[in-house]
Amino acid sequence: MLRLLAAAFALAVGTTLVCAQNLAVIKERRNVMKTIAKASGINFKMMKGAIPFDLAKAKSNLQTIEGELPKLKSLFPDDSKSGGDTDASAKIWQEKAEFDAVIDKFVADVKGTENTIKDAATFKAQYPKIVQGCGNCHKDRNGFAPRLADSFKKLDQ
């Protein structure tokens, strides 16, 4: 009887923990990050000269990034700290105001950069600011997310 009660209790606790993981929001934020990564990756390749510069495409990608970034602020509720293969750092929840401020600054930087790009030369001069904005969350240590290179690898899976 005691084993049956212990098993029932373990099942109830396990079910509660699984329910506490908001897998839908984790999946949604991963999709937002994939969209940002795709747009950023194309622009990064243009910046490096790996693919031809296309002003319309570069600006379209910046608009995609600008539109997707603000979504992240609402995609880290308390019930999404674990599960769903998340790599989000606990720092997001510990320093939520700072996290939101980093996103707000990043959005403003993207808008500002988009308005200054007129050709390949201005793009190559301005786009590193966007890359730096990504790095404000994706740091080697003590960031809101794993290193940028590691995150790109995982998102490509």
Chimera marker file (.cmm) of the C-alpha trace (Angstrom):
<marker_set name="trace">
<marker id="1" x="0.000" y="0.000" z="0.000" r="1" g="1" b="0" radius="0.5"/>
<marker id="2" x="2.822" y="2.370" z="0.886" r="1" g="1" b="0" radius="0.5"/>
<marker id="3" x="4.513" y="1.669" z="-2.455" r="1" g="1" b="0" radius="0.5"/>
<marker id="4" x="1.266" y="2.392" z="-4.272" r="1" g="1" b="0" radius="0.5"/>
<marker id="5" x="0.903" y="5.735" z="-2.481" r="1" g="1" b="0" radius="0.5"/>
<marker id="6" x="4.540" y="6.601" z="-3.177" r="1" g="1" b="0" radius="0.5"/>
<marker id="7" x="4.116" y="5.744" z="-6.859" r="1" g="1" b="0" radius="0.5"/>
<marker id="8" x="0.921" y="7.812" z="-7.081" r="1" g="1" b="0" radius="0.5"/>
<marker id="9" x="2.658" y="10.742" z="-5.384" r="1" g="1" b="0" radius="0.5"/>
<marker id="10" x="5.649" y="10.488" z="-7.734" r="1" g="1" b="0" radius="0.5"/>
<marker id="11" x="3.327" y="10.408" z="-10.735" r="1" g="1" b="0" radius="0.5"/>
<marker id="12" x="1.425" y="13.451" z="-9.470" r="1" g="1" b="0" radius="0.5"/>
<marker id="13" x="4.643" y="15.407" z="-8.850" r="1" g="1" b="0" radius="0.5"/>
<marker id="14" x="6.020" y="14.407" z="-12.262" r="1" g="1" b="0" radius="0.5"/>
<marker id="15" x="2.800" y="15.438" z="-13.980" r="1" g="1" b="0" radius="0.5"/>
<marker id="16" x="2.838" y="18.776" z="-12.169" r="1" g="1" b="0" radius="0.5"/>
<marker id="17" x="6.426" y="19.423" z="-13.258" r="1" g="1" b="0" radius="0.5"/>
<marker id="18" x="5.660" y="18.570" z="-16.867" r="1" g="1" b="0" radius="0.5"/>
<marker id="19" x="2.610" y="20.837" z="-16.818" r="1" g="1" b="0" radius="0.5"/>
<marker id="20" x="4.702" y="23.626" z="-15.312" r="1" g="1" b="0" radius="0.5"/>
<marker id="21" x="6.877" y="23.606" z="-18.407" r="1" g="1" b="0" radius="0.5"/>
<marker id="22" x="5.199" y="25.850" z="-20.933" r="1" g="1" b="0" radius="0.5"/>
<marker id="23" x="6.396" y="23.956" z="-23.980" r="1" g="1" b="0" radius="0.5"/>
<marker id="24" x="4.243" y="25.991" z="-26.374" r="1" g="1" b="0" radius="0.5"/>
<marker id="25" x="5.910" y="29.267" z="-25.425" r="1" g="1" b="0" radius="0.5"/>
<marker id="26" x="9.361" y="27.656" z="-25.546" r="1" g="1" b="0" radius="0.5"/>
<marker id="27" x="8.614" y="26.459" z="-29.073" r="1" g="1" b="0" radius="0.5"/>
<marker id="28" x="7.279" y="29.895" z="-30.032" r="1" g="1" b="0" radius="0.5"/>
<marker id="29" x="10.378" y="31.720" z="-28.774" r="1" g="1" b="0" radius="0.5"/>
<marker id="30" x="12.596" y="29.210" z="-30.572" r="1" g="1" b="0" radius="0.5"/>
<marker id="31" x="10.669" y="29.947" z="-33.789" r="1" g="1" b="0" radius="0.5"/>
<marker id="32" x="11.104" y="33.699" z="-33.236" r="1" g="1" b="0" radius="0.5"/>
<marker id="33" x="14.833" y="33.163" z="-32.748" r="1" g="1" b="0" radius="0.5"/>
<marker id="34" x="15.005" y="31.021" z="-35.908" r="1" g="1" b="0" radius="0.5"/>
<marker id="35" x="13.353" y="33.807" z="-37.888" r="1" g="1" b="0" radius="0.5"/>
<marker id="36" x="15.771" y="36.384" z="-36.461" r="1" g="1" b="0" radius="0.5"/>
<marker id="37" x="18.739" y="34.059" z="-37.074" r="1" g="1" b="0" radius="0.5"/>
<marker id="38" x="17.758" y="33.457" z="-40.688" r="1" g="1" b="0" radius="0.5"/>
<marker id="39" x="17.421" y="37.178" z="-41.435" r="1" g="1" b="0" radius="0.5"/>
<marker id="40" x="20.597" y="37.988" z="-39.507" r="1" g="1" b="0" radius="0.5"/>
<marker id="41" x="22.554" y="35.208" z="-41.161" r="1" g="1" b="0" radius="0.5"/>
<marker id="42" x="21.755" y="36.419" z="-44.659" r="1" g="1" b="0" radius="0.5"/>
<marker id="43" x="22.724" y="39.970" z="-43.757" r="1" g="1" b="0" radius="0.5"/>
<marker id="44" x="25.897" y="38.760" z="-42.055" r="1" g="1" b="0" radius="0.5"/>
<marker id="45" x="26.885" y="36.921" z="-45.231" r="1" g="1" b="0" radius="0.5"/>
<marker id="46" x="26.262" y="40.098" z="-47.247" r="1" g="1" b="0" radius="0.5"/>
<marker id="47" x="28.351" y="42.100" z="-44.795" r="1" g="1" b="0" radius="0.5"/>
<marker id="48" x="31.229" y="39.642" z="-45.122" r="1" g="1" b="0" radius="0.5"/>
<marker id="49" x="30.923" y="39.539" z="-48.923" r="1" g="1" b="0" radius="0.5"/>
<marker id="50" x="30.028" y="35.840" z="-48.954" r="1" g="1" b="0" radius="0.5"/>
<marker id="51" x="26.908" y="36.635" z="-50.980" r="1" g="1" b="0" radius="0.5"/>
<marker id="52" x="26.160" y="39.672" z="-53.171" r="1" g="1" b="0" radius="0.5"/>
<marker id="53" x="24.777" y="42.750" z="-51.449" r="1" g="1" b="0" radius="0.5"/>
<marker id="54" x="21.088" y="43.382" z="-52.086" r="1" g="1" b="0" radius="0.5"/>
<marker id="55" x="19.795" y="46.615" z="-50.535" r="1" g="1" b="0" radius="0.5"/>
<marker id="56" x="16.130" y="45.582" z="-50.640" r="1" g="1" b="0" radius="0.5"/>
<marker id="57" x="16.891" y="42.193" z="-49.069" r="1" g="1" b="0" radius="0.5"/>
<marker id="58" x="19.125" y="43.712" z="-46.402" r="1" g="1" b="0" radius="0.5"/>
<marker id="59" x="16.421" y="46.197" z="-45.397" r="1" g="1" b="0" radius="0.5"/>
<marker id="60" x="13.725" y="43.532" z="-45.512" r="1" g="1" b="0" radius="0.5"/>
<marker id="61" x="15.813" y="41.364" z="-43.180" r="1" g="1" b="0" radius="0.5"/>
<marker id="62" x="16.280" y="44.305" z="-40.809" r="1" g="1" b="0" radius="0.5"/>
<marker id="63" x="12.518" y="44.852" z="-40.785" r="1" g="1" b="0" radius="0.5"/>
<marker id="64" x="12.031" y="41.166" z="-39.980" r="1" g="1" b="0" radius="0.5"/>
<marker id="65" x="14.468" y="41.412" z="-37.080" r="1" g="1" b="0" radius="0.5"/>
<marker id="66" x="12.828" y="44.623" z="-35.873" r="1" g="1" b="0" radius="0.5"/>
<marker id="67" x="9.395" y="42.990" z="-35.972" r="1" g="1" b="0" radius="0.5"/>
<marker id="68" x="10.424" y="39.757" z="-34.253" r="1" g="1" b="0" radius="0.5"/>
<marker id="69" x="12.626" y="41.083" z="-31.441" r="1" g="1" b="0" radius="0.5"/>
<marker id="70" x="9.855" y="42.687" z="-29.328" r="1" g="1" b="0" radius="0.5"/>
<marker id="71" x="8.012" y="39.351" z="-29.242" r="1" g="1" b="0" radius="0.5"/>
<marker id="72" x="10.793" y="37.930" z="-27.078" r="1" g="1" b="0" radius="0.5"/>
<marker id="73" x="9.837" y="40.123" z="-24.137" r="1" g="1" b="0" radius="0.5"/>
<marker id="74" x="6.615" y="38.166" z="-23.615" r="1" g="1" b="0" radius="0.5"/>
<marker id="75" x="8.030" y="34.729" z="-24.410" r="1" g="1" b="0" radius="0.5"/>
<marker id="76" x="9.770" y="34.067" z="-21.102" r="1" g="1" b="0" radius="0.5"/>
<marker id="77" x="7.004" y="33.485" z="-18.542" r="1" g="1" b="0" radius="0.5"/>
<marker id="78" x="7.978" y="31.817" z="-15.272" r="1" g="1" b="0" radius="0.5"/>
<marker id="79" x="6.652" y="28.460" z="-16.429" r="1" g="1" b="0" radius="0.5"/>
<marker id="80" x="9.122" y="28.301" z="-19.332" r="1" g="1" b="0" radius="0.5"/>
<marker id="81" x="12.432" y="28.155" z="-17.486" r="1" g="1" b="0" radius="0.5"/>
<marker id="82" x="13.033" y="24.530" z="-18.424" r="1" g="1" b="0" radius="0.5"/>
<marker id="83" x="11.940" y="21.861" z="-20.819" r="1" g="1" b="0" radius="0.5"/>
<marker id="84" x="11.504" y="21.905" z="-24.561" r="1" g="1" b="0" radius="0.5"/>
<marker id="85" x="15.270" y="21.911" z="-25.108" r="1" g="1" b="0" radius="0.5"/>
<marker id="86" x="15.509" y="25.526" z="-23.926" r="1" g="1" b="0" radius="0.5"/>
<marker id="87" x="18.908" y="27.145" z="-23.460" r="1" g="1" b="0" radius="0.5"/>
<marker id="88" x="17.563" y="30.277" z="-21.818" r="1" g="1" b="0" radius="0.5"/>
<marker id="89" x="19.682" y="31.437" z="-18.927" r="1" g="1" b="0" radius="0.5"/>
<marker id="90" x="18.160" y="31.860" z="-15.481" r="1" g="1" b="0" radius="0.5"/>
<marker id="91" x="19.515" y="35.408" z="-15.751" r="1" g="1" b="0" radius="0.5"/>
<marker id="92" x="16.496" y="36.286" z="-17.949" r="1" g="1" b="0" radius="0.5"/>
<marker id="93" x="14.128" y="35.759" z="-15.040" r="1" g="1" b="0" radius="0.5"/>
<marker id="94" x="16.520" y="37.125" z="-12.418" r="1" g="1" b="0" radius="0.5"/>
<marker id="95" x="17.133" y="40.347" z="-14.349" r="1" g="1" b="0" radius="0.5"/>
<marker id="96" x="13.954" y="40.675" z="-16.411" r="1" g="1" b="0" radius="0.5"/>
<marker id="97" x="14.043" y="44.489" z="-16.533" r="1" g="1" b="0" radius="0.5"/>
<marker id="98" x="17.608" y="44.416" z="-17.884" r="1" g="1" b="0" radius="0.5"/>
<marker id="99" x="16.655" y="41.736" z="-20.421" r="1" g="1" b="0" radius="0.5"/>
<marker id="100" x="13.710" y="43.836" z="-21.640" r="1" g="1" b="0" radius="0.5"/>
<marker id="101" x="15.933" y="46.931" z="-21.817" r="1" g="1" b="0" radius="0.5"/>
<marker id="102" x="18.504" y="45.058" z="-23.929" r="1" g="1" b="0" radius="0.5"/>
<marker id="103" x="15.739" y="44.063" z="-26.344" r="1" g="1" b="0" radius="0.5"/>
<marker id="104" x="14.366" y="47.618" z="-26.480" r="1" g="1" b="0" radius="0.5"/>
<marker id="105" x="17.826" y="49.008" z="-27.229" r="1" g="1" b="0" radius="0.5"/>
<marker id="106" x="18.385" y="46.361" z="-29.876" r="1" g="1" b="0" radius="0.5"/>
<marker id="107" x="15.098" y="47.254" z="-31.599" r="1" g="1" b="0" radius="0.5"/>
<marker id="108" x="16.062" y="50.944" z="-31.550" r="1" g="1" b="0" radius="0.5"/>
<marker id="109" x="19.514" y="50.120" z="-32.970" r="1" g="1" b="0" radius="0.5"/>
<marker id="110" x="17.966" y="48.062" z="-35.780" r="1" g="1" b="0" radius="0.5"/>
<marker id="111" x="15.612" y="50.934" z="-36.652" r="1" g="1" b="0" radius="0.5"/>
<marker id="112" x="18.479" y="53.417" z="-36.605" r="1" g="1" b="0" radius="0.5"/>
<marker id="113" x="20.696" y="51.190" z="-38.712" r="1" g="1" b="0" radius="0.5"/>
<marker id="114" x="17.951" y="50.535" z="-41.234" r="1" g="1" b="0" radius="0.5"/>
<marker id="115" x="17.503" y="54.272" z="-41.753" r="1" g="1" b="0" radius="0.5"/>
<marker id="116" x="21.213" y="54.869" z="-42.438" r="1" g="1" b="0" radius="0.5"/>
<marker id="117" x="21.778" y="52.118" z="-44.982" r="1" g="1" b="0" radius="0.5"/>
<marker id="118" x="21.840" y="53.480" z="-48.531" r="1" g="1" b="0" radius="0.5"/>
<marker id="119" x="24.271" y="51.130" z="-50.285" r="1" g="1" b="0" radius="0.5"/>
<marker id="120" x="26.784" y="48.323" z="-49.731" r="1" g="1" b="0" radius="0.5"/>
<marker id="121" x="29.328" y="50.624" z="-48.106" r="1" g="1" b="0" radius="0.5"/>
<marker id="122" x="26.919" y="52.031" z="-45.512" r="1" g="1" b="0" radius="0.5"/>
<marker id="123" x="25.561" y="48.546" z="-44.890" r="1" g="1" b="0" radius="0.5"/>
<marker id="124" x="29.029" y="47.135" z="-44.214" r="1" g="1" b="0" radius="0.5"/>
<marker id="125" x="29.763" y="50.060" z="-41.917" r="1" g="1" b="0" radius="0.5"/>
<marker id="126" x="26.482" y="49.870" z="-39.979" r="1" g="1" b="0" radius="0.5"/>
<marker id="127" x="25.587" y="46.164" z="-39.808" r="1" g="1" b="0" radius="0.5"/>
<marker id="128" x="28.268" y="45.320" z="-37.190" r="1" g="1" b="0" radius="0.5"/>
<marker id="129" x="26.106" y="47.290" z="-34.720" r="1" g="1" b="0" radius="0.5"/>
<marker id="130" x="23.359" y="44.719" z="-35.266" r="1" g="1" b="0" radius="0.5"/>
<marker id="131" x="25.789" y="41.857" z="-34.733" r="1" g="1" b="0" radius="0.5"/>
<marker id="132" x="26.889" y="43.550" z="-31.510" r="1" g="1" b="0" radius="0.5"/>
<marker id="133" x="23.219" y="43.797" z="-30.476" r="1" g="1" b="0" radius="0.5"/>
<marker id="134" x="22.899" y="40.037" z="-30.827" r="1" g="1" b="0" radius="0.5"/>
<marker id="135" x="26.004" y="39.693" z="-28.686" r="1" g="1" b="0" radius="0.5"/>
<marker id="136" x="24.419" y="41.695" z="-25.878" r="1" g="1" b="0" radius="0.5"/>
<marker id="137" x="22.336" y="38.618" z="-25.016" r="1" g="1" b="0" radius="0.5"/>
<marker id="138" x="24.520" y="35.862" z="-26.478" r="1" g="1" b="0" radius="0.5"/>
<marker id="139" x="27.707" y="36.123" z="-24.443" r="1" g="1" b="0" radius="0.5"/>
<marker id="140" x="30.468" y="33.651" z="-23.717" r="1" g="1" b="0" radius="0.5"/>
<marker id="141" x="29.812" y="34.063" z="-19.998" r="1" g="1" b="0" radius="0.5"/>
<marker id="142" x="27.029" y="35.549" z="-17.913" r="1" g="1" b="0" radius="0.5"/>
<marker id="143" x="24.723" y="36.269" z="-20.831" r="1" g="1" b="0" radius="0.5"/>
<marker id="144" x="21.011" y="35.782" z="-21.284" r="1" g="1" b="0" radius="0.5"/>
<marker id="145" x="21.691" y="33.019" z="-23.810" r="1" g="1" b="0" radius="0.5"/>
<marker id="146" x="24.550" y="30.778" z="-24.971" r="1" g="1" b="0" radius="0.5"/>
<marker id="147" x="27.263" y="32.099" z="-27.256" r="1" g="1" b="0" radius="0.5"/>
<marker id="148" x="25.924" y="33.304" z="-30.576" r="1" g="1" b="0" radius="0.5"/>
<marker id="149" x="27.800" y="30.676" z="-32.593" r="1" g="1" b="0" radius="0.5"/>
<marker id="150" x="26.427" y="27.897" z="-30.389" r="1" g="1" b="0" radius="0.5"/>
<marker id="151" x="22.894" y="29.250" z="-30.687" r="1" g="1" b="0" radius="0.5"/>
<marker id="152" x="23.146" y="29.423" z="-34.500" r="1" g="1" b="0" radius="0.5"/>
<marker id="153" x="24.337" y="25.810" z="-34.614" r="1" g="1" b="0" radius="0.5"/>
<marker id="154" x="21.437" y="24.653" z="-32.472" r="1" g="1" b="0" radius="0.5"/>
<marker id="155" x="18.860" y="26.640" z="-34.433" r="1" g="1" b="0" radius="0.5"/>
<marker id="156" x="20.106" y="25.054" z="-37.663" r="1" g="1" b="0" radius="0.5"/>
<marker id="157" x="19.189" y="21.597" z="-36.346" r="1" g="1" b="0" radius="0.5"/>
<link id1="1" id2="2" r="1" g="1" b="0" radius="0.2"/>
<link id1="2" id2="3" r="1" g="1" b="0" radius="0.2"/>
<link id1="3" id2="4" r="1" g="1" b="0" radius="0.2"/>
<link id1="4" id2="5" r="1" g="1" b="0" radius="0.2"/>
<link id1="5" id2="6" r="1" g="1" b="0" radius="0.2"/>
<link id1="6" id2="7" r="1" g="1" b="0" radius="0.2"/>
<link id1="7" id2="8" r="1" g="1" b="0" radius="0.2"/>
<link id1="8" id2="9" r="1" g="1" b="0" radius="0.2"/>
<link id1="9" id2="10" r="1" g="1" b="0" radius="0.2"/>
<link id1="10" id2="11" r="1" g="1" b="0" radius="0.2"/>
<link id1="11" id2="12" r="1" g="1" b="0" radius="0.2"/>
<link id1="12" id2="13" r="1" g="1" b="0" radius="0.2"/>
<link id1="13" id2="14" r="1" g="1" b="0" radius="0.2"/>
<link id1="14" id2="15" r="1" g="1" b="0" radius="0.2"/>
<link id1="15" id2="16" r="1" g="1" b="0" radius="0.2"/>
<link id1="16" id2="17" r="1" g="1" b="0" radius="0.2"/>
<link id1="17" id2="18" r="1" g="1" b="0" radius="0.2"/>
<link id1="18" id2="19" r="1" g="1" b="0" radius="0.2"/>
<link id1="19" id2="20" r="1" g="1" b="0" radius="0.2"/>
<link id1="20" id2="21" r="1" g="1" b="0" radius="0.2"/>
<link id1="21" id2="22" r="1" g="1" b="0" radius="0.2"/>
<link id1="22" id2="23" r="1" g="1" b="0" radius="0.2"/>
<link id1="23" id2="24" r="1" g="1" b="0" radius="0.2"/>
<link id1="24" id2="25" r="1" g="1" b="0" radius="0.2"/>
<link id1="25" id2="26" r="1" g="1" b="0" radius="0.2"/>
<link id1="26" id2="27" r="1" g="1" b="0" radius="0.2"/>
<link id1="27" id2="28" r="1" g="1" b="0" radius="0.2"/>
<link id1="28" id2="29" r="1" g="1" b="0" radius="0.2"/>
<link id1="29" id2="30" r="1" g="1" b="0" radius="0.2"/>
<link id1="30" id2="31" r="1" g="1" b="0" radius="0.2"/>
<link id1="31" id2="32" r="1" g="1" b="0" radius="0.2"/>
<link id1="32" id2="33" r="1" g="1" b="0" radius="0.2"/>
<link id1="33" id2="34" r="1" g="1" b="0" radius="0.2"/>
<link id1="34" id2="35" r="1" g="1" b="0" radius="0.2"/>
<link id1="35" id2="36" r="1" g="1" b="0" radius="0.2"/>
<link id1="36" id2="37" r="1" g="1" b="0" radius="0.2"/>
<link id1="37" id2="38" r="1" g="1" b="0" radius="0.2"/>
<link id1="38" id2="39" r="1" g="1" b="0" radius="0.2"/>
<link id1="39" id2="40" r="1" g="1" b="0" radius="0.2"/>
<link id1="40" id2="41" r="1" g="1" b="0" radius="0.2"/>
<link id1="41" id2="42" r="1" g="1" b="0" radius="0.2"/>
<link id1="42" id2="43" r="1" g="1" b="0" radius="0.2"/>
<link id1="43" id2="44" r="1" g="1" b="0" radius="0.2"/>
<link id1="44" id2="45" r="1" g="1" b="0" radius="0.2"/>
<link id1="45" id2="46" r="1" g="1" b="0" radius="0.2"/>
<link id1="46" id2="47" r="1" g="1" b="0" radius="0.2"/>
<link id1="47" id2="48" r="1" g="1" b="0" radius="0.2"/>
<link id1="48" id2="49" r="1" g="1" b="0" radius="0.2"/>
<link id1="49" id2="50" r="1" g="1" b="0" radius="0.2"/>
<link id1="50" id2="51" r="1" g="1" b="0" radius="0.2"/>
<link id1="51" id2="52" r="1" g="1" b="0" radius="0.2"/>
<link id1="52" id2="53" r="1" g="1" b="0" radius="0.2"/>
<link id1="53" id2="54" r="1" g="1" b="0" radius="0.2"/>
<link id1="54" id2="55" r="1" g="1" b="0" radius="0.2"/>
<link id1="55" id2="56" r="1" g="1" b="0" radius="0.2"/>
<link id1="56" id2="57" r="1" g="1" b="0" radius="0.2"/>
<link id1="57" id2="58" r="1" g="1" b="0" radius="0.2"/>
<link id1="58" id2="59" r="1" g="1" b="0" radius="0.2"/>
<link id1="59" id2="60" r="1" g="1" b="0" radius="0.2"/>
<link id1="60" id2="61" r="1" g="1" b="0" radius="0.2"/>
<link id1="61" id2="62" r="1" g="1" b="0" radius="0.2"/>
<link id1="62" id2="63" r="1" g="1" b="0" radius="0.2"/>
<link id1="63" id2="64" r="1" g="1" b="0" radius="0.2"/>
<link id1="64" id2="65" r="1" g="1" b="0" radius="0.2"/>
<link id1="65" id2="66" r="1" g="1" b="0" radius="0.2"/>
<link id1="66" id2="67" r="1" g="1" b="0" radius="0.2"/>
<link id1="67" id2="68" r="1" g="1" b="0" radius="0.2"/>
<link id1="68" id2="69" r="1" g="1" b="0" radius="0.2"/>
<link id1="69" id2="70" r="1" g="1" b="0" radius="0.2"/>
<link id1="70" id2="71" r="1" g="1" b="0" radius="0.2"/>
<link id1="71" id2="72" r="1" g="1" b="0" radius="0.2"/>
<link id1="72" id2="73" r="1" g="1" b="0" radius="0.2"/>
<link id1="73" id2="74" r="1" g="1" b="0" radius="0.2"/>
<link id1="74" id2="75" r="1" g="1" b="0" radius="0.2"/>
<link id1="75" id2="76" r="1" g="1" b="0" radius="0.2"/>
<link id1="76" id2="77" r="1" g="1" b="0" radius="0.2"/>
<link id1="77" id2="78" r="1" g="1" b="0" radius="0.2"/>
<link id1="78" id2="79" r="1" g="1" b="0" radius="0.2"/>
<link id1="79" id2="80" r="1" g="1" b="0" radius="0.2"/>
<link id1="80" id2="81" r="1" g="1" b="0" radius="0.2"/>
<link id1="81" id2="82" r="1" g="1" b="0" radius="0.2"/>
<link id1="82" id2="83" r="1" g="1" b="0" radius="0.2"/>
<link id1="83" id2="84" r="1" g="1" b="0" radius="0.2"/>
<link id1="84" id2="85" r="1" g="1" b="0" radius="0.2"/>
<link id1="85" id2="86" r="1" g="1" b="0" radius="0.2"/>
<link id1="86" id2="87" r="1" g="1" b="0" radius="0.2"/>
<link id1="87" id2="88" r="1" g="1" b="0" radius="0.2"/>
<link id1="88" id2="89" r="1" g="1" b="0" radius="0.2"/>
<link id1="89" id2="90" r="1" g="1" b="0" radius="0.2"/>
<link id1="90" id2="91" r="1" g="1" b="0" radius="0.2"/>
<link id1="91" id2="92" r="1" g="1" b="0" radius="0.2"/>
<link id1="92" id2="93" r="1" g="1" b="0" radius="0.2"/>
<link id1="93" id2="94" r="1" g="1" b="0" radius="0.2"/>
<link id1="94" id2="95" r="1" g="1" b="0" radius="0.2"/>
<link id1="95" id2="96" r="1" g="1" b="0" radius="0.2"/>
<link id1="96" id2="97" r="1" g="1" b="0" radius="0.2"/>
<link id1="97" id2="98" r="1" g="1" b="0" radius="0.2"/>
<link id1="98" id2="99" r="1" g="1" b="0" radius="0.2"/>
<link id1="99" id2="100" r="1" g="1" b="0" radius="0.2"/>
<link id1="100" id2="101" r="1" g="1" b="0" radius="0.2"/>
<link id1="101" id2="102" r="1" g="1" b="0" radius="0.2"/>
<link id1="102" id2="103" r="1" g="1" b="0" radius="0.2"/>
<link id1="103" id2="104" r="1" g="1" b="0" radius="0.2"/>
<link id1="104" id2="105" r="1" g="1" b="0" radius="0.2"/>
<link id1="105" id2="106" r="1" g="1" b="0" radius="0.2"/>
<link id1="106" id2="107" r="1" g="1" b="0" radius="0.2"/>
<link id1="107" id2="108" r="1" g="1" b="0" radius="0.2"/>
<link id1="108" id2="109" r="1" g="1" b="0" radius="0.2"/>
<link id1="109" id2="110" r="1" g="1" b="0" radius="0.2"/>
<link id1="110" id2="111" r="1" g="1" b="0" radius="0.2"/>
<link id1="111" id2="112" r="1" g="1" b="0" radius="0.2"/>
<link id1="112" id2="113" r="1" g="1" b="0" radius="0.2"/>
<link id1="113" id2="114" r="1" g="1" b="0" radius="0.2"/>
<link id1="114" id2="115" r="1" g="1" b="0" radius="0.2"/>
<link id1="115" id2="116" r="1" g="1" b="0" radius="0.2"/>
<link id1="116" id2="117" r="1" g="1" b="0" radius="0.2"/>
<link id1="117" id2="118" r="1" g="1" b="0" radius="0.2"/>
<link id1="118" id2="119" r="1" g="1" b="0" radius="0.2"/>
<link id1="119" id2="120" r="1" g="1" b="0" radius="0.2"/>
<link id1="120" id2="121" r="1" g="1" b="0" radius="0.2"/>
<link id1="121" id2="122" r="1" g="1" b="0" radius="0.2"/>
<link id1="122" id2="123" r="1" g="1" b="0" radius="0.2"/>
<link id1="123" id2="124" r="1" g="1" b="0" radius="0.2"/>
<link id1="124" id2="125" r="1" g="1" b="0" radius="0.2"/>
<link id1="125" id2="126" r="1" g="1" b="0" radius="0.2"/>
<link id1="126" id2="127" r="1" g="1" b="0" radius="0.2"/>
<link id1="127" id2="128" r="1" g="1" b="0" radius="0.2"/>
<link id1="128" id2="129" r="1" g="1" b="0" radius="0.2"/>
<link id1="129" id2="130" r="1" g="1" b="0" radius="0.2"/>
<link id1="130" id2="131" r="1" g="1" b="0" radius="0.2"/>
<link id1="131" id2="132" r="1" g="1" b="0" radius="0.2"/>
<link id1="132" id2="133" r="1" g="1" b="0" radius="0.2"/>
<link id1="133" id2="134" r="1" g="1" b="0" radius="0.2"/>
<link id1="134" id2="135" r="1" g="1" b="0" radius="0.2"/>
<link id1="135" id2="136" r="1" g="1" b="0" radius="0.2"/>
<link id1="136" id2="137" r="1" g="1" b="0" radius="0.2"/>
<link id1="137" id2="138" r="1" g="1" b="0" radius="0.2"/>
<link id1="138" id2="139" r="1" g="1" b="0" radius="0.2"/>
<link id1="139" id2="140" r="1" g="1" b="0" radius="0.2"/>
<link id1="140" id2="141" r="1" g="1" b="0" radius="0.2"/>
<link id1="141" id2="142" r="1" g="1" b="0" radius="0.2"/>
<link id1="142" id2="143" r="1" g="1" b="0" radius="0.2"/>
<link id1="143" id2="144" r="1" g="1" b="0" radius="0.2"/>
<link id1="144" id2="145" r="1" g="1" b="0" radius="0.2"/>
<link id1="145" id2="146" r="1" g="1" b="0" radius="0.2"/>
<link id1="146" id2="147" r="1" g="1" b="0" radius="0.2"/>
<link id1="147" id2="148" r="1" g="1" b="0" radius="0.2"/>
<link id1="148" id2="149" r="1" g="1" b="0" radius="0.2"/>
<link id1="149" id2="150" r="1" g="1" b="0" radius="0.2"/>
<link id1="150" id2="151" r="1" g="1" b="0" radius="0.2"/>
<link id1="151" id2="152" r="1" g="1" b="0" radius="0.2"/>
<link id1="152" id2="153" r="1" g="1" b="0" radius="0.2"/>
<link id1="153" id2="154" r="1" g="1" b="0" radius="0.2"/>
<link id1="154" id2="155" r="1" g="1" b="0" radius="0.2"/>
<link id1="155" id2="156" r="1" g="1" b="0" radius="0.2"/>
<link id1="156" id2="157" r="1" g="1" b="0" radius="0.2"/>
</marker_set>
